[in-house]
């Protein structure tokens, strides 16, 4: 298991945005999309609940986090570039945190049906 802050730091570094911006209320797509990916990572790699994740990301309601996770998962299926970016982040996590060898790597490899 990772810490919630670790997931956020990894995404912030990948997208080259300040952590406080990622955790803030800015709605530009350049910030909101990485934030959605953080929500997914937080659910997959931490034991934090939706309310705890919401509190970390600027006291967002748990339903905002739930909707964000659902939205991000749909985008990961439909958007090849976003899926590639997410896979790169996942590989970074598994490279830098190898202490979880039995945690399945949830890579979104396949593209949509053609």
N, C-alpha and C positions, 0 to 999 in steps of 0.2 A: 504494500500500500504506500502511496505517496501522500505528501501533505498537499493540501489545497493550494497553498502559496507556491509550492514547487511547480505545480501544473501551470499556474498563472505566469510564473517567471519564465518558464520554457516557452510558452506561447508569446509572451511579450518580447522576448529576445528574438524569436523566429521572425516576427513581424516588425521588429525594430520600433516598438512603441513603448513609452514609459508604463511601468506597472500601474501607477496611479491613474493614467488615462484609461487603461484596460479595465480597471476597477470602477471607473467613474461613470458619469451619466451621458457621455457624448454618444451621439447616434449616427455619426458618419459610418458608412459601410466599412471603411478602412479600420474602424475600431469595433463595430458591432459584430462583424463576422468572426474576428479572432475571439471575441468574448463568447460567442456561441460555441466555438470549438473548446474553449475553457470549460464551459458547462458540461460538455460531453466527456472531456477528460476527467473532470471532477467526479462525475457519476461512475466512470469506468475504473478509475485508479485510486479513488479515496473512499472512505467509509462515511463521508459526509452526506447528510440529508439535504433535500431541496431547500428547506428553510436555512440551514447552515451555509449552503452555497450562496443563497440570496443575500444573507447577512454579509458575507465576505465581499460580494460584488455590489457594494453600495446600498445595502438594505433593500434589495429587491424582494418582492413577494415570491413565495415558493411557486406559485402558479406561473410566474414569469420565467422562472428557471425551467420548470417542466415543459412549458411551451417552447422555450429556446432549445432544449435538448431534442425535442421532437422535430422542430424546424431544421436544426443542424443535421440531424440524421437523414432527413429527406434531401437536403441540399447535397450531402455527401454521396448520395446515390445518383443524383442527377447531374452534378457538376464535376467533370473530370479533373479540372484544375484544382478545385478545392479538395477533392479526394486525394490528389497527389500531394498537396501541401499537408493535409492531415496525416497521411502516411509518413511523410518526412518527420513530422513532429513525433509520431509514435515510435519511429526508429530511433530518434534522439533519446526518447525516454528509456527505451530498452537498452540502448548503448550506455547511457549514463547511470542507469539504475538497474544493473543486472542481478540485484539481490532477489528479484521476483521471477525466477526462471519458470515456475509453474503457472504464472499468470498468462493466460492466452493473449496473444498479440492480435487485437481486433482490427486487422488491416482490411480496408475496403479496397480489395484488388480489382474485382470485376467491374466492368462498366455496364451501362444499361444494355438491355437486349437491343440488338441492332435490327 
